[in-house]
Every structure is written in structure tokens, then in C-alpha cells.
Amino acid sequence: MTSTSAGIVVVTGGAGFIGSHVVERLIGLGRRVVVIDDFRTGKRANLAPWADRARFGFAGTEPALEVLTVDVAEGIFAALAPVTARFGPVERVIHLAAQVSVVASVENPLVDVHVNYRGTVQVLEYARAAGVRKVAFASSSAVYGDVDELPVREATPCQPLSPYGIDKYASEKMLHYYSAVHGVPTTALRFFNVYGPRQDPSSPYSGVISIFADRGRDGRDLTIFGDGEQTRDFVYVGDVARAVVDAALGDAGDRAVLNVGTSREITINELATTIAGLCGRGSRIVHAPARSGEIVRSVAAVDRAREVLGFTAATSLTDGLRETLRSVGAMA
Ligand code: UD1
């Protein structure tokens, strides 16, 4: 399907890990895409495969990509004005730009409020002024905090335990408000543990799969924090991109809040054994003290996303791990 006659899709945080997969999917669908990214954690290399799209410009009939370097919380009106003046209005917005570390939000809550809350309000203000037809937003399972009942459902009362979770939760409320009061259609997606190619392993707080893949490739030890019996619901980034793009390009799910996970629960012990086995480079599994403040178990109920978007995560953990390990040269 080619839909270059359709309006522009803006992807904030489009140079990030999840954002670059969303851009890939949109270009594949023939859409004209504007990425907004401040490159604090986003990388130009993540968008390199589609850099040639820039040369078509927005005047052509091909799917195209424009990249604007701007802090989403400082206002996107000025940055987008020249693009929309030439190529028409923004039709849809996918808001992924964020400060992504829970630990960093505890250390510096004001930065988190600026990027993760004020940034969302800026996006919604733009959407209101520009008459955008849908805003899809990356929320997080961090909004739940510790819950009594698993799998965790969207109706579960939220008790976020970090500034990160609080700002994501407040952003969801703002989405609801803009839809109810200003008529801006919005959908919030609560991502569980997302993994896949292009996830950056370089910080101690990077996703566990990116760290294990990086270490497994070189036969280094895989360090498990605590007894390893804690569980997570790992969802492949290609599936997440599909959920986000469907939510943004479709008109279903206005004011919905939807879990994006697999409903499969795996312990970190099982994960480490699987990755060490797939890499086959002799990594040992070692244990270190548990991280404080961590949730013990996490797994998503996924019925609502299926009912509202027809979304089911299709990639098995084994297939997703193989793709991820191949992408970093940890597996043939
Ligand atoms: C993840 C998200 C966070 C989100 C939260 C929601 C990432 C990077 N973080 O945090 O944004 O808000 O889910 O619940 O995706 N572990 C090890 N060894 C390591 C690294 C991690 O054993 O080297 C363990 C951790 O202790 C944890 C599990 O693996 O029990 C997952 O850790 P991590 O990938 O950092 O994600 P979450 O803490 O679940």
C-alpha cells in the first residue's frame, strides 16, 4: 500500500531504538515521515538505512524521511512550520521521545518532568493547534508499580514508584484530557520489556537482553541480579512498532490505554540460560545482589489491545532472540 497522498506522520524520538523501527515500518507503508529527535540518546546511525529517502524530498511521490533536531519539550511549532508550509499538514503523531531510564528519573526528577511530561504536553498542544487526527503515545508498564494480581490489566489501579512512572501516568491523563476536551484523538500504549536490534547495551541500566547479547557475543559472564527468579514479559520491537503504527494510523482506540506485551512470563534465569546457549561462546552465569526497588513479577494481559487494535505480538522469544543476537554478531 502506498499512501504518499496522505498527510505527514511525525515520529518524536524517531532516532531511538523503538523509534527507528517505527520509522522503518512507516517508510515500508509508503508514508512521508518527519522525525523529531534531540539526539541525546537517539542516534543518526539508527536511521542510516533510510537516509537515502531524504534525497527524494517531500515533493516526490516516494515515501520520504525528514529529520529535525529539536528538543520536543522546547516546542515543536517552529521546527515543523517550514516543513508543513511546503508539504502540507501533519496528519498523525507518534510520540516516543523520552528520558528512558527509571533510575535516572529517581536521580533527577526535574529532567524527567521536563522531557517526559512537558514534552507530552507540547506534542498535544501542537496536535490541538494543527488538527492532528491521532496521537499515539509510548507509555510504560512502569505506571503500574507493584500489583497484586497477574497478568496485569489496564484497569489495575496504578501506583507508579518512580518519577518516570508518574510522568508517564500523568501524560496518559493529559492524553485523555486533550481527547475529551479538545477533540484530539489519542491512544496510550503501555510497553512491557521491549527488546530487539538497535537497543543500546552501553549503560548499566540498559535492557537486560541487550546487555546479555553484548556479553554473550564475547563469552563474558552474564550477571543476574538477585536469585534470577524475577519474571518479565519481553516483547519484540518489531511487534511493538506494529502496535504503535496501527494505533497511530487507524482511528480506533481513541482514549484507549492498551498493554503491549506478549502475556508470556519468563524468569531472568531462563533468559540467561537461553542466551548463553544460543551464543555458544562459553559465557558463565553469575549472580550479584538484587537491585533495590525492583518489581518481582511482570506479565501483561493482552486482550484489550487485541480487541481494540486487533494486535497480537507475533514473534516468539526464541525467534526474537535469534534476530537480536544475529544483529550484534553474537550468533551465526
Ligand atoms: C523495564 C524498562 C523500564 C520500564 C520497566 C517497566 C528497560 C531498559 N527498562 O525495566 O523502562 O519502565 O521495565 O516495568 O527496558 N537484570 C539482570 N542483569 C543485568 C540487567 C538486568 O539480572 O545485567 C535483571 C534486572 O534486575 C531485572 C530484569 O533483568 O530484574 C529486567 O531488567 P531491565 O531490562 O533493566 O528492565 P526493567 O527493570 O524490568
Boltz pocket constraint, residues with backbone or C-beta under 6 A from the ligand:
constraints:
  - pocket:
      binder: B
      contacts: [[A, 100], [A, 101], [A, 102], [A, 140], [A, 141], [A, 142], [A, 191], [A, 192], [A, 193], [A, 194], [A, 204], [A, 205], [A, 206], [A, 207], [A, 208], [A, 209], [A, 211], [A, 212], [A, 223], [A, 224], [A, 225], [A, 226], [A, 230], [A, 232], [A, 268], [A, 291], [A, 294], [A, 295], [A, 298]]
      max_distance: 6.0
